[in-house]
Amino acid sequence: MPSTPLNLLVSAAHAAFHASEQKSQLVFIDQKNIQENVYFNALKCWQSSPFEQVALTSGSARGKHKLTERKANFVKLADLIESFPADAIAVGNDRRVEFQYLMHLRGIASSEVEGWYLDDGLYSYSGRPYKWFKDAVNSVLKKISYGFWWQEPKTVGASKWIKQAWLFSPDKAIRELQKKQMHAINSKWFEIPSIRLFSGQVLANFGLNEYEQNNLKFVDLFLLIPHPNNIKKMDGYEYRVNAFLAQAKKSRLNVAIKYHPRSKGKDDLNLSERYDAHILPKDMAFEFILPLIDSNAIIVGDVSTVLLSVKWLRPDLEAVAVLVEHDEFAQNFKEILDGFGILILNNFTSVYERFYKQ
């Protein structure tokens, strides 16, 4: 039951690798776009799919319409679990009501059903801040709304629903996940032909044709632009990025830029025309292009699950986090990023001097 692109990829890779020993179905939950969902359409077109059936539930309603949407989702999920009485239900966030509802329904029929937590990035290793009053009130309200089966985990994967935790780095996980039955996700899962086909289908659905996909292997530098709100907090960020890309252009580097999905336009900082940079689709999860990147490429970002994904899925690639020293939020994650082998530098000038200055 993935809800994010990374968790969708992990779910697909797990199912494909274990296809000879298990039967699987997939429900892509809490989706804002249900009419033209690029990832779901790729799932439906995936010829070597390990899933017997794929489904999608909406998470787009607001206000008074949200309850109606939730009821419709519950009916759909109840029908799915009746036709496919799963022994295990996997999810990237056990706070999702869709997951808890299915665990509740399946638990009525069988006490043997297991909940699995599939790694969904940063919070598996940093934890989610627990706000005892707010979370306690939220738990009471949800028990009233949904039923007393609802649980409020202190952090992702910590609820009693979860028995197994599948993680990229089990030894680095937070204490709450260490209490679960631990399994390691193998980066080799993402190299099998069927997953490469699925990734290629996702890229094609985002408008990258075969020629453009092939050209990705010639990119020297991938630059990940942060959330627009974070850019506003970073004094001089735009100036520093422009100076860095000017140096890259002077050195004839082939550059690709990936904006944050919350960016307003295709190229908010107007970088493509000035520096001959290729702009990747902002809504496309970076994880899906990793199989196509040359091993000599450098990926530069800031505090991002994407950089963790790079080291998990392509440990041969160099991932660099540019963390400004006076940015308190970014510094909070410095130890975690460093622990995964992500190079931490204080500025873009250091990146250029370390990798490209001759």
C-alpha positions as CSV (number, residue, x, y, z in Angstrom):
1,M,0.0,0.0,0.0
2,P,2.4,2.7,-1.1
3,S,1.5,6.4,-1.1
4,T,4.8,7.9,-2.4
5,P,6.8,7.3,-5.5
6,L,9.8,6.0,-3.5
7,N,7.6,3.5,-1.6
8,L,5.9,2.5,-4.9
9,L,9.3,1.7,-6.3
10,V,10.3,-0.3,-3.2
11,S,7.0,-2.1,-3.3
12,A,7.4,-3.0,-6.9
13,A,11.0,-4.2,-6.4
14,H,10.1,-6.3,-3.4
15,A,7.2,-8.0,-5.3
16,A,9.3,-8.5,-8.4
17,F,12.2,-10.1,-6.5
18,H,10.0,-12.4,-4.5
19,A,7.5,-13.2,-7.3
20,S,8.4,-16.9,-7.3
21,E,7.4,-17.3,-3.7
22,Q,4.5,-15.0,-3.2
23,K,1.3,-13.6,-4.8
24,S,0.9,-9.8,-4.7
25,Q,-1.6,-7.1,-5.3
26,L,-1.0,-3.3,-5.0
27,V,-3.1,-0.4,-3.9
28,F,-1.7,3.1,-4.6
29,I,-3.3,5.0,-1.7
30,D,-4.0,8.7,-0.9
31,Q,-3.5,10.0,-4.4
32,K,-4.3,13.6,-5.3
33,N,-4.5,12.9,-9.1
34,I,-6.7,9.9,-9.9
35,Q,-7.6,10.8,-13.5
36,E,-4.1,11.0,-15.0
37,N,-1.8,9.5,-12.4
38,V,1.5,8.9,-14.2
39,Y,2.7,6.3,-11.8
40,F,-0.5,4.3,-11.7
41,N,-0.7,4.4,-15.5
42,A,2.8,3.0,-15.6
43,L,1.7,0.2,-13.3
44,K,-1.2,-0.7,-15.6
45,C,1.1,-0.8,-18.6
46,W,3.9,-2.8,-16.9
47,Q,4.0,-6.0,-19.0
48,S,6.2,-8.0,-16.6
49,S,4.3,-6.8,-13.5
50,P,4.4,-9.1,-10.5
51,F,1.0,-7.8,-9.3
52,E,-2.1,-9.8,-10.0
53,Q,-4.1,-6.6,-9.7
54,V,-3.5,-2.9,-9.1
55,A,-5.9,-0.3,-7.6
56,L,-5.9,3.3,-6.6
57,T,-7.6,5.3,-3.9
58,S,-8.2,9.0,-3.8
59,G,-6.9,11.5,-1.3
60,S,-8.0,14.7,-3.1
61,A,-11.2,15.7,-1.3
62,R,-11.4,18.7,1.1
63,G,-13.7,19.8,3.8
64,K,-17.1,18.1,4.1
65,H,-16.3,16.0,1.0
66,K,-13.4,14.2,2.7
67,L,-15.7,11.9,4.8
68,T,-17.6,10.9,1.6
69,E,-14.3,10.1,-0.1
70,R,-13.1,8.1,2.9
71,K,-16.3,6.0,3.0
72,A,-15.9,5.2,-0.7
73,N,-12.3,4.2,-0.2
74,F,-13.3,1.9,2.7
75,V,-15.9,0.2,0.6
76,K,-13.3,-0.3,-2.2
77,L,-10.7,-1.6,0.2
78,A,-13.2,-4.0,1.9
79,D,-14.0,-5.5,-1.5
80,L,-10.3,-5.9,-2.3
81,I,-9.4,-7.7,0.9
82,E,-12.4,-10.0,0.6
83,S,-11.3,-11.1,-2.9
84,F,-7.6,-11.2,-1.9
85,P,-7.3,-12.2,1.8
86,A,-3.6,-11.2,2.2
87,D,-1.4,-12.8,4.9
88,A,0.8,-9.6,5.0
89,I,0.0,-6.0,4.3
90,A,2.9,-3.7,3.6
91,V,3.0,0.1,3.8
92,G,5.4,3.0,3.9
93,N,3.5,4.9,6.6
94,D,1.5,3.0,9.2
95,R,-0.4,6.3,10.1
96,R,-2.3,5.8,6.9
97,V,-5.9,5.1,7.7
98,E,-6.3,2.9,4.6
99,F,-3.6,0.6,6.0
100,Q,-5.0,0.5,9.5
101,Y,-8.5,-0.2,8.2
102,L,-7.3,-3.2,6.1
103,M,-5.3,-4.5,9.1
104,H,-8.5,-4.2,11.2
105,L,-10.7,-6.0,8.7
106,R,-8.2,-8.7,8.0
107,G,-7.5,-9.2,11.7
108,I,-11.2,-10.0,12.3
109,A,-10.9,-13.0,10.0
110,S,-7.3,-14.0,10.8
111,S,-5.1,-13.3,13.7
112,E,-2.1,-14.4,11.6
113,V,-2.1,-11.3,9.3
114,E,1.2,-9.3,9.5
115,G,1.8,-5.6,9.0
116,W,5.1,-4.8,7.2
117,Y,6.8,-1.4,7.1
118,L,8.6,-0.6,3.9
119,D,11.4,2.0,4.2
120,D,10.2,5.4,2.9
121,G,13.2,7.5,3.6
122,L,14.5,10.0,6.2
123,Y,12.1,9.4,9.1
124,S,13.1,5.7,9.3
125,Y,16.4,7.0,10.6
126,S,15.6,10.4,12.2
127,G,12.2,9.7,13.6
128,R,9.1,11.9,13.6
129,P,8.9,14.5,16.4
130,Y,6.2,13.3,18.9
131,K,3.9,16.0,20.2
132,W,2.2,14.2,23.1
133,F,-0.8,16.6,23.5
134,K,-1.5,17.1,19.8
135,D,-1.0,13.4,18.9
136,A,-3.1,12.3,21.9
137,V,-6.0,14.6,20.9
138,N,-5.7,13.4,17.3
139,S,-5.8,9.8,18.3
140,V,-9.0,10.3,20.3
141,L,-10.7,12.1,17.4
142,K,-9.7,9.4,14.9
143,K,-10.9,6.6,17.3
144,I,-14.3,8.4,17.4
145,S,-14.3,8.9,13.6
146,Y,-13.1,5.5,12.4
147,G,-13.3,3.1,15.3
148,F,-11.3,2.0,18.4
149,W,-9.0,0.0,16.1
150,W,-7.2,3.2,15.2
151,Q,-3.6,3.5,16.6
152,E,-1.4,6.6,16.8
153,P,2.2,5.6,16.3
154,K,4.9,7.8,17.9
155,T,6.8,7.6,14.6
156,V,6.5,5.8,11.3
157,G,6.6,2.1,11.6
158,A,6.2,2.1,15.4
159,S,2.5,1.0,15.7
160,K,1.5,-2.4,17.0
161,W,0.2,-3.2,13.5
162,I,3.8,-3.6,12.3
163,K,5.6,-6.9,12.8
164,Q,8.3,-6.7,10.1
165,A,10.4,-3.7,9.0
166,W,12.1,-3.8,5.6
167,L,14.8,-1.2,5.5
168,F,17.7,-0.1,3.4
169,S,20.0,0.1,6.5
170,P,18.4,-1.8,9.4
171,D,21.4,-1.1,11.7
172,K,20.9,2.7,11.4
173,A,17.2,2.7,12.0
174,I,15.6,4.5,15.0
175,R,15.0,2.5,18.2
176,E,11.3,2.0,17.6
177,L,11.9,0.2,14.3
178,Q,14.8,-1.9,15.9
179,K,12.1,-3.6,18.0
180,K,10.5,-5.1,14.9
181,Q,11.6,-8.1,12.8
182,M,14.2,-6.5,10.7
183,H,15.0,-7.3,7.0
184,A,17.4,-5.5,4.6
185,I,16.3,-4.2,1.2
186,N,18.9,-5.2,-1.3
187,S,19.9,-2.6,-4.0
188,K,20.2,-5.5,-6.4
189,W,16.4,-5.7,-6.5
190,F,16.3,-2.5,-8.4
191,E,18.6,-3.8,-11.1
192,I,16.4,-6.7,-12.3
193,P,15.1,-6.3,-15.9
194,S,11.4,-6.0,-14.9
195,I,12.1,-3.0,-12.6
196,R,14.2,-1.3,-15.3
197,L,11.2,-1.7,-17.6
198,F,8.9,-0.2,-15.0
199,S,11.2,2.7,-14.4
200,G,11.5,3.3,-18.1
201,Q,7.7,3.3,-18.4
202,V,7.4,5.9,-15.7
203,L,9.9,8.1,-17.4
204,A,8.1,7.7,-20.8
205,N,4.8,8.7,-19.1
206,F,6.6,11.9,-17.9
207,G,7.5,12.7,-21.5
208,L,11.1,11.4,-21.6
209,N,11.4,9.5,-24.9
210,E,14.0,6.8,-25.5
211,Y,16.5,9.3,-26.9
212,E,16.2,11.6,-23.9
213,Q,16.4,8.6,-21.5
214,N,19.6,7.5,-23.2
215,N,21.1,10.9,-23.0
216,L,20.9,10.9,-19.2
217,K,24.0,8.7,-19.1
218,F,26.0,11.6,-20.5
219,V,25.1,14.0,-17.7
220,D,28.0,15.0,-15.5
221,L,26.1,16.9,-12.8
222,F,22.6,16.5,-11.4
223,L,21.5,19.5,-9.3
224,L,18.5,19.1,-7.0
225,I,16.7,22.4,-6.2
226,P,15.0,22.5,-2.8
227,H,11.5,23.4,-1.8
228,P,10.6,27.0,-2.7
229,N,9.9,27.8,1.0
230,N,13.4,26.5,1.9
231,I,15.0,28.7,-0.8
232,K,13.4,31.7,0.8
233,K,15.1,30.8,4.1
234,M,18.5,30.4,2.4
235,D,20.0,33.9,2.1
236,G,21.7,34.3,-1.3
237,Y,20.8,30.8,-2.5
238,E,19.9,31.9,-6.1
239,Y,23.1,33.9,-6.4
240,R,25.2,30.9,-5.2
241,V,23.4,28.5,-7.6
242,N,24.0,30.9,-10.6
243,A,27.7,31.2,-9.7
244,F,28.1,27.5,-9.4
245,L,26.3,26.8,-12.8
246,A,28.4,29.5,-14.5
247,Q,31.5,27.7,-13.4
248,A,30.0,24.4,-14.6
249,K,29.2,25.9,-18.0
250,K,32.7,27.3,-18.3
251,S,34.1,23.8,-17.7
252,R,31.7,22.4,-20.4
253,L,29.9,20.2,-17.9
254,N,26.7,18.5,-19.0
255,V,24.1,19.6,-16.3
256,A,20.6,18.4,-15.5
257,I,18.4,20.1,-13.0
258,K,15.5,18.7,-11.0
259,Y,13.3,21.2,-9.2
260,H,11.2,20.3,-6.1
261,P,7.6,19.2,-7.0
262,R,6.2,22.2,-5.2
263,S,8.0,24.6,-7.5
264,K,5.5,26.7,-9.5
265,G,6.9,26.6,-13.0
266,K,9.1,24.4,-15.1
267,D,12.2,26.5,-14.5
268,D,11.5,29.0,-11.7
269,L,15.1,30.2,-11.5
270,N,15.5,30.5,-15.3
271,L,18.6,28.2,-15.3
272,S,18.1,26.3,-18.5
273,E,18.6,29.0,-21.1
274,R,21.5,30.7,-19.2
275,Y,23.5,27.6,-18.6
276,D,22.4,25.1,-21.3
277,A,21.0,22.9,-18.5
278,H,18.5,20.1,-19.1
279,I,15.4,20.5,-16.9
280,L,13.9,17.2,-15.7
281,P,10.1,17.0,-15.0
282,K,9.7,18.4,-11.5
283,D,6.9,15.9,-10.5
284,M,9.0,12.9,-11.6
285,A,10.6,11.1,-8.6
286,F,14.4,11.2,-9.1
287,E,14.7,7.6,-8.0
288,F,13.3,6.4,-11.3
289,I,16.2,7.8,-13.3
290,L,18.9,6.3,-11.1
291,P,19.3,3.1,-13.2
292,L,20.2,5.3,-16.2
293,I,22.9,7.5,-14.7
294,D,26.6,7.0,-15.4
295,S,28.7,6.0,-12.4
296,N,30.9,9.1,-12.8
297,A,28.0,11.5,-12.4
298,I,27.7,13.7,-9.3
299,I,24.3,14.4,-7.6
300,V,24.2,17.6,-5.5
301,G,21.3,18.5,-3.2
302,D,20.6,19.6,0.4
303,V,18.5,17.8,3.1
304,S,16.6,15.4,1.0
305,T,15.5,11.8,1.0
306,V,16.6,11.8,-2.6
307,L,20.2,11.8,-1.6
308,L,19.6,8.9,0.7
309,S,17.9,7.1,-2.2
310,V,20.9,7.7,-4.3
311,K,23.2,5.9,-1.8
312,W,20.6,3.1,-1.3
313,L,19.8,2.4,-4.9
314,R,23.1,3.4,-6.5
315,P,25.8,3.2,-3.9
316,D,28.4,3.6,-6.6
317,L,27.3,7.2,-7.2
318,E,28.7,10.3,-5.4
319,A,26.0,12.2,-3.5
320,V,26.8,15.6,-2.1
321,A,24.7,17.6,0.4
322,V,25.4,21.4,0.5
323,L,24.5,22.4,4.0
324,V,25.1,26.0,5.0
325,E,26.5,26.2,8.5
326,H,24.0,28.7,9.9
327,D,21.0,26.7,8.6
328,E,19.9,25.0,11.9
329,F,17.2,22.8,10.2
330,A,19.8,21.4,7.8
331,Q,22.4,20.8,10.5
332,N,20.0,18.6,12.4
333,F,20.3,16.0,9.7
334,K,24.1,16.3,9.2
335,E,24.9,13.2,11.3
336,I,22.4,11.1,9.5
337,L,23.5,12.1,6.0
338,D,27.2,11.6,6.9
339,G,26.3,8.1,8.3
340,F,25.1,7.0,4.9
341,G,28.2,8.1,3.1
342,I,26.8,11.4,1.7
343,L,29.6,14.0,1.3
344,I,28.7,17.2,3.2
345,L,30.1,20.5,2.0
346,N,29.4,24.0,3.2
347,N,29.0,25.7,-0.2
348,F,28.8,25.2,-4.0
349,T,32.3,26.5,-4.5
350,S,33.6,23.6,-2.5
351,V,31.7,21.2,-4.7
352,Y,33.3,22.7,-7.9
353,E,36.8,22.8,-6.4
354,R,36.6,19.2,-5.2
355,F,35.3,17.6,-8.4
356,Y,35.9,19.9,-11.3
357,K,38.6,22.4,-10.8
358,Q,41.7,21.5,-12.7
